[in-house]
Amino acid sequence: MGSSNSLTGRQLTSLSGILFASVTYTCNEEFESKNFPYTIKYIDPSYIIRSAPANANDSKFCSLLAQNAVHAAMAGKTDFVVGNCNNEFTILPIPAAVSKRKKIDPESELWWNVLEATGQPISMKN
C-alpha cells in the first residue's frame, strides 16, 4: 500500500489516511472551482482509540475466540459473532447481536473496572 501526505505534511500510510488525502484533493478541486468557502478536518482514528497493551490473557482469549469462529465457519455457520457468556463460548447471529445497544452505567463497578484495567482517566474532559 502506498502512502501520501496530509495537508500538514504528515505522512499518511493507513487506508483511512490515503482515502482522506484522495477525498481532500477532489473536494479542493471542486470547491475551489466554484469559489465555495470550505474547511476539511481529518481525525486519525488511531488517536481516538484508548487502550492498554495486550497481555497474555488477552492473547489467549483472542486465540480462543478465533478458534471458535473457525470451528463455527467450518460447520457451515455464517453471519455470526463469537462471544463469551458465563465462561462458555457462544455463537450469536449478527442481527441478534446488533438488535439493541448495550449500555453501561458510568457509575457502575463494571465501568470502574474497565477504567482501571485500561489506565483511562476518570474524566475525559479537557
Secondary structure as a PSIPRED ss2 file (coil, helix, strand):
# PSIPRED VFORMAT (PSIPRED V4.0)

   1 M C   1.000  0.000  0.000
   2 G C   1.000  0.000  0.000
   3 S C   1.000  0.000  0.000
   4 S E   0.000  0.000  1.000
   5 N E   0.000  0.000  1.000
   6 S C   1.000  0.000  0.000
   7 L C   1.000  0.000  0.000
   8 T C   1.000  0.000  0.000
   9 G C   1.000  0.000  0.000
  10 R C   1.000  0.000  0.000
  11 Q E   0.000  0.000  1.000
  12 L E   0.000  0.000  1.000
  13 T C   1.000  0.000  0.000
  14 S C   1.000  0.000  0.000
  15 L H   0.000  1.000  0.000
  16 S H   0.000  1.000  0.000
  17 G H   0.000  1.000  0.000
  18 I H   0.000  1.000  0.000
  19 L H   0.000  1.000  0.000
  20 F H   0.000  1.000  0.000
  21 A H   0.000  1.000  0.000
  22 S H   0.000  1.000  0.000
  23 V H   0.000  1.000  0.000
  24 T H   0.000  1.000  0.000
  25 Y H   0.000  1.000  0.000
  26 T H   0.000  1.000  0.000
  27 C H   0.000  1.000  0.000
  28 N H   0.000  1.000  0.000
  29 E H   0.000  1.000  0.000
  30 E H   0.000  1.000  0.000
  31 F H   0.000  1.000  0.000
  32 E H   0.000  1.000  0.000
  33 S H   0.000  1.000  0.000
  34 K C   1.000  0.000  0.000
  35 N C   1.000  0.000  0.000
  36 F C   1.000  0.000  0.000
  37 P C   1.000  0.000  0.000
  38 Y C   1.000  0.000  0.000
  39 T C   1.000  0.000  0.000
  40 I C   1.000  0.000  0.000
  41 K C   1.000  0.000  0.000
  42 Y C   1.000  0.000  0.000
  43 I C   1.000  0.000  0.000
  44 D C   1.000  0.000  0.000
  45 P H   0.000  1.000  0.000
  46 S H   0.000  1.000  0.000
  47 Y H   0.000  1.000  0.000
  48 I H   0.000  1.000  0.000
  49 I C   1.000  0.000  0.000
  50 R C   1.000  0.000  0.000
  51 S C   1.000  0.000  0.000
  52 A C   1.000  0.000  0.000
  53 P C   1.000  0.000  0.000
  54 A C   1.000  0.000  0.000
  55 N C   1.000  0.000  0.000
  56 A H   0.000  1.000  0.000
  57 N H   0.000  1.000  0.000
  58 D H   0.000  1.000  0.000
  59 S H   0.000  1.000  0.000
  60 K H   0.000  1.000  0.000
  61 F H   0.000  1.000  0.000
  62 C H   0.000  1.000  0.000
  63 S H   0.000  1.000  0.000
  64 L H   0.000  1.000  0.000
  65 L H   0.000  1.000  0.000
  66 A H   0.000  1.000  0.000
  67 Q H   0.000  1.000  0.000
  68 N H   0.000  1.000  0.000
  69 A H   0.000  1.000  0.000
  70 V H   0.000  1.000  0.000
  71 H H   0.000  1.000  0.000
  72 A H   0.000  1.000  0.000
  73 A H   0.000  1.000  0.000
  74 M H   0.000  1.000  0.000
  75 A C   1.000  0.000  0.000
  76 G C   1.000  0.000  0.000
  77 K C   1.000  0.000  0.000
  78 T C   1.000  0.000  0.000
  79 D C   1.000  0.000  0.000
  80 F E   0.000  0.000  1.000
  81 V E   0.000  0.000  1.000
  82 V E   0.000  0.000  1.000
  83 G E   0.000  0.000  1.000
  84 N E   0.000  0.000  1.000
  85 C E   0.000  0.000  1.000
  86 N C   1.000  0.000  0.000
  87 N C   1.000  0.000  0.000
  88 E E   0.000  0.000  1.000
  89 F E   0.000  0.000  1.000
  90 T E   0.000  0.000  1.000
  91 I E   0.000  0.000  1.000
  92 L E   0.000  0.000  1.000
  93 P E   0.000  0.000  1.000
  94 I H   0.000  1.000  0.000
  95 P H   0.000  1.000  0.000
  96 A H   0.000  1.000  0.000
  97 A H   0.000  1.000  0.000
  98 V C   1.000  0.000  0.000
  99 S C   1.000  0.000  0.000
 100 K C   1.000  0.000  0.000
 101 R C   1.000  0.000  0.000
 102 K C   1.000  0.000  0.000
 103 K C   1.000  0.000  0.000
 104 I C   1.000  0.000  0.000
 105 D C   1.000  0.000  0.000
 106 P C   1.000  0.000  0.000
 107 E C   1.000  0.000  0.000
 108 S C   1.000  0.000  0.000
 109 E H   0.000  1.000  0.000
 110 L H   0.000  1.000  0.000
 111 W H   0.000  1.000  0.000
 112 W H   0.000  1.000  0.000
 113 N H   0.000  1.000  0.000
 114 V H   0.000  1.000  0.000
 115 L H   0.000  1.000  0.000
 116 E H   0.000  1.000  0.000
 117 A H   0.000  1.000  0.000
 118 T H   0.000  1.000  0.000
 119 G C   1.000  0.000  0.000
 120 Q C   1.000  0.000  0.000
 121 P C   1.000  0.000  0.000
 122 I C   1.000  0.000  0.000
 123 S C   1.000  0.000  0.000
 124 M C   1.000  0.000  0.000
 125 K C   1.000  0.000  0.000
 126 N C   1.000  0.000  0.000
